Amino acid sequence: MQEVITTHSMSWKIELAALVASAKDETESIALEAFQQALTPYLEAPESLRTLLGKIQMLAPACEALALDSDFSTMAELQSMMPDNIEVIAA
């Protein structure tokens, strides 16, 4: 299992770098670089990646329950729709 996670981790690092390089403008570049910075520590430590993926899997039902086509006027309104263990922050 560890080898599979390590292989996926390396593959995802390459794909993430390509995604960052494909940014079409400065705003997209800044957002993608921030995304890359946030994920890189997990991709460099396969056990951390496994933990992160497990957390995402646990959160999936809660996120699916959220009406994705809803319009939220404020961050507070969006936060009120999320489970207590999910914090909404502006990117």
PyMOL Python script that loads the backbone (N, CA, C, O; Angstrom):
from pymol import cmd

cmd.read_pdbstr("""\
ATOM      1  N   MET A   1       0.828  -1.201   0.000  1.00  0.00           N
ATOM      2  CA  MET A   1       0.000   0.000   0.000  1.00  0.00           C
ATOM      3  C   MET A   1       0.867   1.258   0.000  1.00  0.00           C
ATOM      4  O   MET A   1       0.571   2.227  -0.699  1.00  0.00           O
ATOM      5  N   GLN A   2       1.936   1.231   0.789  1.00  0.00           N
ATOM      6  CA  GLN A   2       2.828   2.388   0.874  1.00  0.00           C
ATOM      7  C   GLN A   2       3.418   2.732  -0.490  1.00  0.00           C
ATOM      8  O   GLN A   2       3.511   3.907  -0.845  1.00  0.00           O
ATOM      9  N   GLU A   3       3.817   1.721  -1.255  1.00  0.00           N
ATOM     10  CA  GLU A   3       4.390   1.948  -2.583  1.00  0.00           C
ATOM     11  C   GLU A   3       3.379   2.578  -3.524  1.00  0.00           C
ATOM     12  O   GLU A   3       3.730   3.440  -4.329  1.00  0.00           O
ATOM     13  N   VAL A   4       2.132   2.156  -3.429  1.00  0.00           N
ATOM     14  CA  VAL A   4       1.078   2.721  -4.276  1.00  0.00           C
ATOM     15  C   VAL A   4       0.885   4.191  -3.949  1.00  0.00           C
ATOM     16  O   VAL A   4       0.785   5.022  -4.852  1.00  0.00           O
ATOM     17  N   ILE A   5       0.832   4.517  -2.667  1.00  0.00           N
ATOM     18  CA  ILE A   5       0.659   5.912  -2.254  1.00  0.00           C
ATOM     19  C   ILE A   5       1.848   6.754  -2.711  1.00  0.00           C
ATOM     20  O   ILE A   5       1.665   7.872  -3.193  1.00  0.00           O
ATOM     21  N   THR A   6       3.060   6.228  -2.565  1.00  0.00           N
ATOM     22  CA  THR A   6       4.253   6.955  -2.987  1.00  0.00           C
ATOM     23  C   THR A   6       4.229   7.201  -4.495  1.00  0.00           C
ATOM     24  O   THR A   6       4.568   8.292  -4.951  1.00  0.00           O
ATOM     25  N   THR A   7       3.830   6.195  -5.265  1.00  0.00           N
ATOM     26  CA  THR A   7       3.744   6.341  -6.720  1.00  0.00           C
ATOM     27  C   THR A   7       2.716   7.395  -7.096  1.00  0.00           C
ATOM     28  O   THR A   7       2.979   8.248  -7.944  1.00  0.00           O
ATOM     29  N   HIS A   8       1.551   7.340  -6.471  1.00  0.00           N
ATOM     30  CA  HIS A   8       0.516   8.345  -6.747  1.00  0.00           C
ATOM     31  C   HIS A   8       0.988   9.732  -6.329  1.00  0.00           C
ATOM     32  O   HIS A   8       0.738  10.715  -7.026  1.00  0.00           O
ATOM     33  N   SER A   9       1.655   9.806  -5.216  1.00  0.00           N
ATOM     34  CA  SER A   9       2.164  11.078  -4.723  1.00  0.00           C
ATOM     35  C   SER A   9       3.103  11.722  -5.739  1.00  0.00           C
ATOM     36  O   SER A   9       2.981  12.912  -6.031  1.00  0.00           O
ATOM     37  N   MET A  10       4.030  10.949  -6.271  1.00  0.00           N
ATOM     38  CA  MET A  10       4.969  11.476  -7.269  1.00  0.00           C
ATOM     39  C   MET A  10       4.223  11.923  -8.525  1.00  0.00           C
ATOM     40  O   MET A  10       4.512  12.981  -9.084  1.00  0.00           O
ATOM     41  N   SER A  11       3.276  11.124  -8.956  1.00  0.00           N
ATOM     42  CA  SER A  11       2.489  11.452 -10.142  1.00  0.00           C
ATOM     43  C   SER A  11       1.704  12.747  -9.927  1.00  0.00           C
ATOM     44  O   SER A  11       1.652  13.607 -10.807  1.00  0.00           O
ATOM     45  N   TRP A  12       1.098  12.874  -8.751  1.00  0.00           N
ATOM     46  CA  TRP A  12       0.317  14.068  -8.459  1.00  0.00           C
ATOM     47  C   TRP A  12       1.191  15.308  -8.355  1.00  0.00           C
ATOM     48  O   TRP A  12       0.762  16.399  -8.729  1.00  0.00           O
ATOM     49  N   LYS A  13       2.415  15.155  -7.851  1.00  0.00           N
ATOM     50  CA  LYS A  13       3.341  16.299  -7.785  1.00  0.00           C
ATOM     51  C   LYS A  13       3.652  16.797  -9.194  1.00  0.00           C
ATOM     52  O   LYS A  13       3.702  18.003  -9.435  1.00  0.00           O
ATOM     53  N   ILE A  14       3.860  15.871 -10.114  1.00  0.00           N
ATOM     54  CA  ILE A  14       4.151  16.245 -11.505  1.00  0.00           C
ATOM     55  C   ILE A  14       2.941  16.926 -12.132  1.00  0.00           C
ATOM     56  O   ILE A  14       3.078  17.957 -12.791  1.00  0.00           O
ATOM     57  N   GLU A  15       1.761  16.355 -11.930  1.00  0.00           N
ATOM     58  CA  GLU A  15       0.538  16.945 -12.478  1.00  0.00           C
ATOM     59  C   GLU A  15       0.274  18.321 -11.875  1.00  0.00           C
ATOM     60  O   GLU A  15      -0.154  19.236 -12.579  1.00  0.00           O
ATOM     61  N   LEU A  16       0.523  18.469 -10.599  1.00  0.00           N
ATOM     62  CA  LEU A  16       0.313  19.748  -9.924  1.00  0.00           C
ATOM     63  C   LEU A  16       1.257  20.807 -10.477  1.00  0.00           C
ATOM     64  O   LEU A  16       0.851  21.948 -10.696  1.00  0.00           O
ATOM     65  N   ALA A  17       2.513  20.438 -10.701  1.00  0.00           N
ATOM     66  CA  ALA A  17       3.481  21.376 -11.281  1.00  0.00           C
ATOM     67  C   ALA A  17       3.047  21.795 -12.682  1.00  0.00           C
ATOM     68  O   ALA A  17       3.174  22.963 -13.050  1.00  0.00           O
ATOM     69  N   ALA A  18       2.539  20.853 -13.456  1.00  0.00           N
ATOM     70  CA  ALA A  18       2.057  21.171 -14.809  1.00  0.00           C
ATOM     71  C   ALA A  18       0.841  22.090 -14.747  1.00  0.00           C
ATOM     72  O   ALA A  18       0.695  22.993 -15.571  1.00  0.00           O
ATOM     73  N   LEU A  19      -0.027  21.855 -13.770  1.00  0.00           N
ATOM     74  CA  LEU A  19      -1.202  22.701 -13.602  1.00  0.00           C
ATOM     75  C   LEU A  19      -0.792  24.136 -13.264  1.00  0.00           C
ATOM     76  O   LEU A  19      -1.342  25.087 -13.818  1.00  0.00           O
ATOM     77  N   VAL A  20       0.166  24.288 -12.362  1.00  0.00           N
ATOM     78  CA  VAL A  20       0.664  25.620 -11.993  1.00  0.00           C
ATOM     79  C   VAL A  20       1.278  26.305 -13.212  1.00  0.00           C
ATOM     80  O   VAL A  20       1.062  27.496 -13.436  1.00  0.00           O
ATOM     81  N   ALA A  21       2.038  25.552 -13.993  1.00  0.00           N
ATOM     82  CA  ALA A  21       2.687  26.121 -15.184  1.00  0.00           C
ATOM     83  C   ALA A  21       1.674  26.526 -16.254  1.00  0.00           C
ATOM     84  O   ALA A  21       1.977  27.356 -17.111  1.00  0.00           O
ATOM     85  N   SER A  22       0.483  25.950 -16.209  1.00  0.00           N
ATOM     86  CA  SER A  22      -0.519  26.246 -17.233  1.00  0.00           C
ATOM     87  C   SER A  22      -1.394  27.459 -16.907  1.00  0.00           C
ATOM     88  O   SER A  22      -2.322  27.766 -17.656  1.00  0.00           O
ATOM     89  N   ALA A  23      -1.115  28.145 -15.810  1.00  0.00           N
ATOM     90  CA  ALA A  23      -1.921  29.299 -15.409  1.00  0.00           C
ATOM     91  C   ALA A  23      -1.997  30.315 -16.552  1.00  0.00           C
ATOM     92  O   ALA A  23      -1.001  30.615 -17.211  1.00  0.00           O
ATOM     93  N   LYS A  24      -3.187  30.823 -16.761  1.00  0.00           N
ATOM     94  CA  LYS A  24      -3.421  31.725 -17.892  1.00  0.00           C
ATOM     95  C   LYS A  24      -3.233  33.200 -17.540  1.00  0.00           C
ATOM     96  O   LYS A  24      -3.022  34.030 -18.424  1.00  0.00           O
ATOM     97  N   ASP A  25      -3.311  33.523 -16.251  1.00  0.00           N
ATOM     98  CA  ASP A  25      -3.109  34.912 -15.849  1.00  0.00           C
ATOM     99  C   ASP A  25      -2.552  34.945 -14.430  1.00  0.00           C
ATOM    100  O   ASP A  25      -2.405  33.908 -13.782  1.00  0.00           O
ATOM    101  N   GLU A  26      -2.247  36.143 -13.962  1.00  0.00           N
ATOM    102  CA  GLU A  26      -1.603  36.297 -12.654  1.00  0.00           C
ATOM    103  C   GLU A  26      -2.494  35.796 -11.511  1.00  0.00           C
ATOM    104  O   GLU A  26      -2.003  35.164 -10.576  1.00  0.00           O
ATOM    105  N   THR A  27      -3.776  36.071 -11.580  1.00  0.00           N
ATOM    106  CA  THR A  27      -4.701  35.639 -10.529  1.00  0.00           C
ATOM    107  C   THR A  27      -4.743  34.121 -10.443  1.00  0.00           C
ATOM    108  O   THR A  27      -4.691  33.548  -9.354  1.00  0.00           O
ATOM    109  N   GLU A  28      -4.836  33.483 -11.590  1.00  0.00           N
ATOM    110  CA  GLU A  28      -4.857  32.017 -11.626  1.00  0.00           C
ATOM    111  C   GLU A  28      -3.529  31.453 -11.135  1.00  0.00           C
ATOM    112  O   GLU A  28      -3.495  30.452 -10.419  1.00  0.00           O
ATOM    113  N   SER A  29      -2.459  32.091 -11.518  1.00  0.00           N
ATOM    114  CA  SER A  29      -1.132  31.654 -11.095  1.00  0.00           C
ATOM    115  C   SER A  29      -0.983  31.727  -9.579  1.00  0.00           C
ATOM    116  O   SER A  29      -0.467  30.796  -8.961  1.00  0.00           O
ATOM    117  N   ILE A  30      -1.425  32.813  -8.986  1.00  0.00           N
ATOM    118  CA  ILE A  30      -1.349  32.987  -7.535  1.00  0.00           C
ATOM    119  C   ILE A  30      -2.175  31.915  -6.823  1.00  0.00           C
ATOM    120  O   ILE A  30      -1.726  31.322  -5.842  1.00  0.00           O
ATOM    121  N   ALA A  31      -3.379  31.677  -7.326  1.00  0.00           N
ATOM    122  CA  ALA A  31      -4.255  30.671  -6.714  1.00  0.00           C
ATOM    123  C   ALA A  31      -3.645  29.269  -6.830  1.00  0.00           C
ATOM    124  O   ALA A  31      -3.651  28.506  -5.864  1.00  0.00           O
ATOM    125  N   LEU A  32      -3.128  28.938  -7.996  1.00  0.00           N
ATOM    126  CA  LEU A  32      -2.545  27.610  -8.196  1.00  0.00           C
ATOM    127  C   LEU A  32      -1.271  27.422  -7.379  1.00  0.00           C
ATOM    128  O   LEU A  32      -1.025  26.336  -6.855  1.00  0.00           O
ATOM    129  N   GLU A  33      -0.474  28.459  -7.269  1.00  0.00           N
ATOM    130  CA  GLU A  33       0.737  28.363  -6.452  1.00  0.00           C
ATOM    131  C   GLU A  33       0.382  28.164  -4.980  1.00  0.00           C
ATOM    132  O   GLU A  33       1.052  27.404  -4.279  1.00  0.00           O
ATOM    133  N   ALA A  34      -0.660  28.837  -4.509  1.00  0.00           N
ATOM    134  CA  ALA A  34      -1.108  28.662  -3.122  1.00  0.00           C
ATOM    135  C   ALA A  34      -1.618  27.232  -2.910  1.00  0.00           C
ATOM    136  O   ALA A  34      -1.354  26.611  -1.880  1.00  0.00           O
ATOM    137  N   PHE A  35      -2.346  26.730  -3.895  1.00  0.00           N
ATOM    138  CA  PHE A  35      -2.844  25.357  -3.838  1.00  0.00           C
ATOM    139  C   PHE A  35      -1.671  24.370  -3.786  1.00  0.00           C
ATOM    140  O   PHE A  35      -1.681  23.416  -3.008  1.00  0.00           O
ATOM    141  N   GLN A  36      -0.667  24.616  -4.624  1.00  0.00           N
ATOM    142  CA  GLN A  36       0.512  23.762  -4.659  1.00  0.00           C
ATOM    143  C   GLN A  36       1.249  23.798  -3.315  1.00  0.00           C
ATOM    144  O   GLN A  36       1.677  22.759  -2.811  1.00  0.00           O
ATOM    145  N   GLN A  37       1.393  24.982  -2.746  1.00  0.00           N
ATOM    146  CA  GLN A  37       2.068  25.124  -1.446  1.00  0.00           C
ATOM    147  C   GLN A  37       1.318  24.371  -0.359  1.00  0.00           C
ATOM    148  O   GLN A  37       1.930  23.757   0.515  1.00  0.00           O
ATOM    149  N   ALA A  38      -0.005  24.419  -0.415  1.00  0.00           N
ATOM    150  CA  ALA A  38      -0.803  23.737   0.606  1.00  0.00           C
ATOM    151  C   ALA A  38      -0.701  22.219   0.481  1.00  0.00           C
ATOM    152  O   ALA A  38      -0.694  21.518   1.493  1.00  0.00           O
ATOM    153  N   LEU A  39      -0.623  21.707  -0.732  1.00  0.00           N
ATOM    154  CA  LEU A  39      -0.600  20.260  -0.942  1.00  0.00           C
ATOM    155  C   LEU A  39       0.788  19.630  -0.863  1.00  0.00           C
ATOM    156  O   LEU A  39       0.913  18.457  -0.512  1.00  0.00           O
ATOM    157  N   THR A  40       1.816  20.382  -1.181  1.00  0.00           N
ATOM    158  CA  THR A  40       3.168  19.815  -1.265  1.00  0.00           C
ATOM    159  C   THR A  40       3.602  19.066  -0.003  1.00  0.00           C
ATOM    160  O   THR A  40       4.156  17.974  -0.130  1.00  0.00           O
ATOM    161  N   PRO A  41       3.383  19.584   1.193  1.00  0.00           N
ATOM    162  CA  PRO A  41       3.812  18.819   2.374  1.00  0.00           C
ATOM    163  C   PRO A  41       3.156  17.432   2.448  1.00  0.00           C
ATOM    164  O   PRO A  41       3.780  16.470   2.898  1.00  0.00           O
ATOM    165  N   TYR A  42       1.914  17.339   2.011  1.00  0.00           N
ATOM    166  CA  TYR A  42       1.221  16.050   2.022  1.00  0.00           C
ATOM    167  C   TYR A  42       1.777  15.114   0.949  1.00  0.00           C
ATOM    168  O   TYR A  42       1.871  13.905   1.162  1.00  0.00           O
ATOM    169  N   LEU A  43       2.139  15.667  -0.183  1.00  0.00           N
ATOM    170  CA  LEU A  43       2.661  14.852  -1.275  1.00  0.00           C
ATOM    171  C   LEU A  43       4.078  14.367  -0.985  1.00  0.00           C
ATOM    172  O   LEU A  43       4.513  13.359  -1.541  1.00  0.00           O
ATOM    173  N   GLU A  44       4.793  15.070  -0.127  1.00  0.00           N
ATOM    174  CA  GLU A  44       6.154  14.668   0.216  1.00  0.00           C
ATOM    175  C   GLU A  44       6.200  13.646   1.347  1.00  0.00           C
ATOM    176  O   GLU A  44       7.233  13.015   1.568  1.00  0.00           O
ATOM    177  N   ALA A  45       5.109  13.481   2.053  1.00  0.00           N
ATOM    178  CA  ALA A  45       5.027  12.508   3.148  1.00  0.00           C
ATOM    179  C   ALA A  45       3.821  11.601   2.905  1.00  0.00           C
ATOM    180  O   ALA A  45       2.698  11.960   3.258  1.00  0.00           O
ATOM    181  N   PRO A  46       4.041  10.439   2.310  1.00  0.00           N
ATOM    182  CA  PRO A  46       2.931   9.559   1.943  1.00  0.00           C
ATOM    183  C   PRO A  46       1.957   9.240   3.073  1.00  0.00           C
ATOM    184  O   PRO A  46       0.758   9.120   2.819  1.00  0.00           O
ATOM    185  N   GLU A  47       2.428   9.099   4.310  1.00  0.00           N
ATOM    186  CA  GLU A  47       1.498   8.835   5.415  1.00  0.00           C
ATOM    187  C   GLU A  47       0.568  10.025   5.634  1.00  0.00           C
ATOM    188  O   GLU A  47      -0.616   9.847   5.921  1.00  0.00           O
ATOM    189  N   SER A  48       1.101  11.228   5.498  1.00  0.00           N
ATOM    190  CA  SER A  48       0.270  12.429   5.629  1.00  0.00           C
ATOM    191  C   SER A  48      -0.747  12.486   4.496  1.00  0.00           C
ATOM    192  O   SER A  48      -1.897  12.875   4.699  1.00  0.00           O
ATOM    193  N   LEU A  49      -0.310  12.094   3.302  1.00  0.00           N
ATOM    194  CA  LEU A  49      -1.218  12.074   2.151  1.00  0.00           C
ATOM    195  C   LEU A  49      -2.355  11.099   2.411  1.00  0.00           C
ATOM    196  O   LEU A  49      -3.514  11.407   2.131  1.00  0.00           O
ATOM    197  N   ARG A  50      -2.039   9.940   2.938  1.00  0.00           N
ATOM    198  CA  ARG A  50      -3.071   8.947   3.234  1.00  0.00           C
ATOM    199  C   ARG A  50      -4.066   9.500   4.251  1.00  0.00           C
ATOM    200  O   ARG A  50      -5.272   9.294   4.117  1.00  0.00           O
ATOM    201  N   THR A  51      -3.565  10.200   5.265  1.00  0.00           N
ATOM    202  CA  THR A  51      -4.435  10.814   6.265  1.00  0.00           C
ATOM    203  C   THR A  51      -5.330  11.872   5.623  1.00  0.00           C
ATOM    204  O   THR A  51      -6.531  11.923   5.891  1.00  0.00           O
ATOM    205  N   LEU A  52      -4.737  12.720   4.770  1.00  0.00           N
ATOM    206  CA  LEU A  52      -5.505  13.767   4.097  1.00  0.00           C
ATOM    207  C   LEU A  52      -6.602  13.164   3.228  1.00  0.00           C
ATOM    208  O   LEU A  52      -7.745  13.618   3.263  1.00  0.00           O
ATOM    209  N   LEU A  53      -6.257  12.146   2.451  1.00  0.00           N
ATOM    210  CA  LEU A  53      -7.249  11.504   1.583  1.00  0.00           C
ATOM    211  C   LEU A  53      -8.372  10.867   2.403  1.00  0.00           C
ATOM    212  O   LEU A  53      -9.532  10.878   1.991  1.00  0.00           O
ATOM    213  N   GLY A  54      -8.025  10.318   3.553  1.00  0.00           N
ATOM    214  CA  GLY A  54      -9.045   9.748   4.442  1.00  0.00           C
ATOM    215  C   GLY A  54      -9.995  10.810   4.963  1.00  0.00           C
ATOM    216  O   GLY A  54     -11.203  10.589   5.048  1.00  0.00           O
ATOM    217  N   LYS A  55      -9.437  11.975   5.315  1.00  0.00           N
ATOM    218  CA  LYS A  55     -10.277  13.073   5.791  1.00  0.00           C
ATOM    219  C   LYS A  55     -11.197  13.574   4.692  1.00  0.00           C
ATOM    220  O   LYS A  55     -12.368  13.856   4.943  1.00  0.00           O
ATOM    221  N   ILE A  56     -10.680  13.686   3.480  1.00  0.00           N
ATOM    222  CA  ILE A  56     -11.503  14.123   2.355  1.00  0.00           C
ATOM    223  C   ILE A  56     -12.636  13.132   2.128  1.00  0.00           C
ATOM    224  O   ILE A  56     -13.777  13.526   1.887  1.00  0.00           O
ATOM    225  N   GLN A  57     -12.318  11.861   2.205  1.00  0.00           N
ATOM    226  CA  GLN A  57     -13.327  10.830   2.001  1.00  0.00           C
ATOM    227  C   GLN A  57     -14.418  10.929   3.064  1.00  0.00           C
ATOM    228  O   GLN A  57     -15.595  10.733   2.760  1.00  0.00           O
ATOM    229  N   MET A  58     -14.041  11.230   4.308  1.00  0.00           N
ATOM    230  CA  MET A  58     -15.026  11.367   5.381  1.00  0.00           C
ATOM    231  C   MET A  58     -15.910  12.589   5.165  1.00  0.00           C
ATOM    232  O   MET A  58     -17.083  12.579   5.537  1.00  0.00           O
ATOM    233  N   LEU A  59     -15.354  13.646   4.566  1.00  0.00           N
ATOM    234  CA  LEU A  59     -16.105  14.881   4.375  1.00  0.00           C
ATOM    235  C   LEU A  59     -16.996  14.845   3.140  1.00  0.00           C
ATOM    236  O   LEU A  59     -17.918  15.652   3.026  1.00  0.00           O
ATOM    237  N   ALA A  60     -16.742  13.939   2.227  1.00  0.00           N
ATOM    238  CA  ALA A  60     -17.462  13.906   0.957  1.00  0.00           C
ATOM    239  C   ALA A  60     -18.982  13.884   1.131  1.00  0.00           C
ATOM    240  O   ALA A  60     -19.662  14.662   0.462  1.00  0.00           O
ATOM    241  N   PRO A  61     -19.547  13.043   1.984  1.00  0.00           N
ATOM    242  CA  PRO A  61     -21.013  13.046   2.121  1.00  0.00           C
ATOM    243  C   PRO A  61     -21.563  14.393   2.580  1.00  0.00           C
ATOM    244  O   PRO A  61     -22.620  14.824   2.118  1.00  0.00           O
ATOM    245  N   ALA A  62     -20.845  15.059   3.491  1.00  0.00           N
ATOM    246  CA  ALA A  62     -21.306  16.367   3.963  1.00  0.00           C
ATOM    247  C   ALA A  62     -21.281  17.381   2.835  1.00  0.00           C
ATOM    248  O   ALA A  62     -22.191  18.200   2.711  1.00  0.00           O
ATOM    249  N   CYS A  63     -20.245  17.330   2.015  1.00  0.00           N
ATOM    250  CA  CYS A  63     -20.134  18.272   0.904  1.00  0.00           C
ATOM    251  C   CYS A  63     -21.176  17.972  -0.176  1.00  0.00           C
ATOM    252  O   CYS A  63     -21.711  18.888  -0.800  1.00  0.00           O
ATOM    253  N   GLU A  64     -21.458  16.690  -0.390  1.00  0.00           N
ATOM    254  CA  GLU A  64     -22.473  16.328  -1.370  1.00  0.00           C
ATOM    255  C   GLU A  64     -23.845  16.786  -0.927  1.00  0.00           C
ATOM    256  O   GLU A  64     -24.691  17.120  -1.757  1.00  0.00           O
ATOM    257  N   ALA A  65     -24.072  16.805   0.380  1.00  0.00           N
ATOM    258  CA  ALA A  65     -25.363  17.228   0.904  1.00  0.00           C
ATOM    259  C   ALA A  65     -25.593  18.720   0.694  1.00  0.00           C
ATOM    260  O   ALA A  65     -26.736  19.176   0.658  1.00  0.00           O
ATOM    261  N   LEU A  66     -24.523  19.470   0.559  1.00  0.00           N
ATOM    262  CA  LEU A  66     -24.616  20.913   0.338  1.00  0.00           C
ATOM    263  C   LEU A  66     -25.129  21.158  -1.075  1.00  0.00           C
ATOM    264  O   LEU A  66     -24.609  20.579  -2.029  1.00  0.00           O
ATOM    265  N   ALA A  67     -26.118  21.986  -1.217  1.00  0.00           N
ATOM    266  CA  ALA A  67     -26.657  22.297  -2.540  1.00  0.00           C
ATOM    267  C   ALA A  67     -25.639  23.133  -3.301  1.00  0.00           C
ATOM    268  O   ALA A  67     -25.492  24.327  -3.041  1.00  0.00           O
ATOM    269  N   LEU A  68     -24.940  22.508  -4.237  1.00  0.00           N
ATOM    270  CA  LEU A  68     -23.854  23.181  -4.939  1.00  0.00           C
ATOM    271  C   LEU A  68     -24.326  24.318  -5.836  1.00  0.00           C
ATOM    272  O   LEU A  68     -23.539  25.194  -6.193  1.00  0.00           O
ATOM    273  N   ASP A  69     -25.587  24.309  -6.197  1.00  0.00           N
ATOM    274  CA  ASP A  69     -26.073  25.380  -7.051  1.00  0.00           C
ATOM    275  C   ASP A  69     -26.667  26.529  -6.240  1.00  0.00           C
ATOM    276  O   ASP A  69     -27.266  27.442  -6.809  1.00  0.00           O
ATOM    277  N   SER A  70     -26.511  26.492  -4.937  1.00  0.00           N
ATOM    278  CA  SER A  70     -27.016  27.558  -4.084  1.00  0.00           C
ATOM    279  C   SER A  70     -26.131  28.794  -4.195  1.00  0.00           C
ATOM    280  O   SER A  70     -24.923  28.695  -4.408  1.00  0.00           O
ATOM    281  N   ASP A  71     -26.743  29.933  -4.048  1.00  0.00           N
ATOM    282  CA  ASP A  71     -26.002  31.189  -3.997  1.00  0.00           C
ATOM    283  C   ASP A  71     -25.928  31.634  -2.543  1.00  0.00           C
ATOM    284  O   ASP A  71     -26.940  31.672  -1.843  1.00  0.00           O
ATOM    285  N   PHE A  72     -24.729  31.968  -2.099  1.00  0.00           N
ATOM    286  CA  PHE A  72     -24.537  32.417  -0.735  1.00  0.00           C
ATOM    287  C   PHE A  72     -24.133  33.882  -0.759  1.00  0.00           C
ATOM    288  O   PHE A  72     -23.223  34.273  -1.491  1.00  0.00           O
ATOM    289  N   SER A  73     -24.807  34.680   0.038  1.00  0.00           N
ATOM    290  CA  SER A  73     -24.537  36.115   0.082  1.00  0.00           C
ATOM    291  C   SER A  73     -23.262  36.432   0.850  1.00  0.00           C
ATOM    292  O   SER A  73     -22.547  37.380   0.524  1.00  0.00           O
ATOM    293  N   THR A  74     -22.986  35.632   1.869  1.00  0.00           N
ATOM    294  CA  THR A  74     -21.825  35.908   2.706  1.00  0.00           C
ATOM    295  C   THR A  74     -21.101  34.603   3.042  1.00  0.00           C
ATOM    296  O   THR A  74     -21.643  33.509   2.883  1.00  0.00           O
ATOM    297  N   MET A  75     -19.873  34.752   3.505  1.00  0.00           N
ATOM    298  CA  MET A  75     -19.113  33.593   3.952  1.00  0.00           C
ATOM    299  C   MET A  75     -19.799  32.965   5.168  1.00  0.00           C
ATOM    300  O   MET A  75     -19.794  31.745   5.330  1.00  0.00           O
ATOM    301  N   ALA A  76     -20.381  33.799   6.008  1.00  0.00           N
ATOM    302  CA  ALA A  76     -21.060  33.294   7.205  1.00  0.00           C
ATOM    303  C   ALA A  76     -22.245  32.408   6.823  1.00  0.00           C
ATOM    304  O   ALA A  76     -22.512  31.398   7.476  1.00  0.00           O
ATOM    305  N   GLU A  77     -22.945  32.791   5.774  1.00  0.00           N
ATOM    306  CA  GLU A  77     -24.075  31.988   5.309  1.00  0.00           C
ATOM    307  C   GLU A  77     -23.609  30.626   4.809  1.00  0.00           C
ATOM    308  O   GLU A  77     -24.226  29.601   5.101  1.00  0.00           O
ATOM    309  N   LEU A  78     -22.523  30.625   4.061  1.00  0.00           N
ATOM    310  CA  LEU A  78     -21.951  29.367   3.593  1.00  0.00           C
ATOM    311  C   LEU A  78     -21.475  28.535   4.772  1.00  0.00           C
ATOM    312  O   LEU A  78     -21.735  27.332   4.818  1.00  0.00           O
ATOM    313  N   GLN A  79     -20.779  29.149   5.732  1.00  0.00           N
ATOM    314  CA  GLN A  79     -20.286  28.436   6.908  1.00  0.00           C
ATOM    315  C   GLN A  79     -21.437  27.799   7.675  1.00  0.00           C
ATOM    316  O   GLN A  79     -21.288  26.698   8.204  1.00  0.00           O
ATOM    317  N   SER A  80     -22.563  28.462   7.742  1.00  0.00           N
ATOM    318  CA  SER A  80     -23.698  27.917   8.487  1.00  0.00           C
ATOM    319  C   SER A  80     -24.245  26.641   7.863  1.00  0.00           C
ATOM    320  O   SER A  80     -24.918  25.860   8.536  1.00  0.00           O
ATOM    321  N   MET A  81     -23.962  26.424   6.594  1.00  0.00           N
ATOM    322  CA  MET A  81     -24.422  25.219   5.898  1.00  0.00           C
ATOM    323  C   MET A  81     -23.441  24.051   6.044  1.00  0.00           C
ATOM    324  O   MET A  81     -23.780  22.911   5.726  1.00  0.00           O
ATOM    325  N   MET A  82     -22.236  24.332   6.521  1.00  0.00           N
ATOM    326  CA  MET A  82     -21.197  23.314   6.607  1.00  0.00           C
ATOM    327  C   MET A  82     -21.201  22.642   7.979  1.00  0.00           C
ATOM    328  O   MET A  82     -21.635  23.236   8.965  1.00  0.00           O
ATOM    329  N   PRO A  83     -20.712  21.395   8.037  1.00  0.00           N
ATOM    330  CA  PRO A  83     -20.569  20.737   9.346  1.00  0.00           C
ATOM    331  C   PRO A  83     -19.591  21.517  10.232  1.00  0.00           C
ATOM    332  O   PRO A  83     -18.780  22.300   9.738  1.00  0.00           O
ATOM    333  N   ASP A  84     -19.679  21.296  11.524  1.00  0.00           N
ATOM    334  CA  ASP A  84     -18.840  22.034  12.481  1.00  0.00           C
ATOM    335  C   ASP A  84     -17.345  21.842  12.253  1.00  0.00           C
ATOM    336  O   ASP A  84     -16.555  22.731  12.569  1.00  0.00           O
ATOM    337  N   ASN A  85     -16.950  20.698  11.712  1.00  0.00           N
ATOM    338  CA  ASN A  85     -15.522  20.436  11.546  1.00  0.00           C
ATOM    339  C   ASN A  85     -14.946  20.976  10.242  1.00  0.00           C
ATOM    340  O   ASN A  85     -13.787  20.709   9.926  1.00  0.00           O
ATOM    341  N   ILE A  86     -15.737  21.732   9.480  1.00  0.00           N
ATOM    342  CA  ILE A  86     -15.258  22.349   8.239  1.00  0.00           C
ATOM    343  C   ILE A  86     -15.285  23.853   8.419  1.00  0.00           C
ATOM    344  O   ILE A  86     -16.311  24.431   8.777  1.00  0.00           O
ATOM    345  N   GLU A  87     -14.140  24.485   8.167  1.00  0.00           N
ATOM    346  CA  GLU A  87     -14.034  25.935   8.291  1.00  0.00           C
ATOM    347  C   GLU A  87     -13.968  26.545   6.897  1.00  0.00           C
ATOM    348  O   GLU A  87     -13.139  26.139   6.083  1.00  0.00           O
ATOM    349  N   VAL A  88     -14.809  27.493   6.621  1.00  0.00           N
ATOM    350  CA  VAL A  88     -14.825  28.181   5.337  1.00  0.00           C
ATOM    351  C   VAL A  88     -13.906  29.383   5.433  1.00  0.00           C
ATOM    352  O   VAL A  88     -14.045  30.216   6.329  1.00  0.00           O
ATOM    353  N   ILE A  89     -12.959  29.468   4.496  1.00  0.00           N
ATOM    354  CA  ILE A  89     -12.055  30.616   4.451  1.00  0.00           C
ATOM    355  C   ILE A  89     -11.987  31.129   3.026  1.00  0.00           C
ATOM    356  O   ILE A  89     -12.137  30.363   2.074  1.00  0.00           O
ATOM    357  N   ALA A  90     -11.763  32.413   2.880  1.00  0.00           N
ATOM    358  CA  ALA A  90     -11.629  33.016   1.556  1.00  0.00           C
ATOM    359  C   ALA A  90     -10.241  32.728   1.023  1.00  0.00           C
ATOM    360  O   ALA A  90      -9.257  32.790   1.759  1.00  0.00           O
ATOM    361  N   ALA A  91     -10.168  32.416  -0.245  1.00  0.00           N
ATOM    362  CA  ALA A  91      -8.859  32.127  -0.861  1.00  0.00           C
ATOM    363  C   ALA A  91      -8.252  33.401  -1.394  1.00  0.00           C
ATOM    364  O   ALA A  91      -7.153  33.376  -1.949  1.00  0.00           O
TER     365      ALA A  91
END
""", "prot")
cmd.dss("prot")
cmd.show_as("cartoon", "prot")
cmd.util.cbc("prot")
cmd.orient("prot")
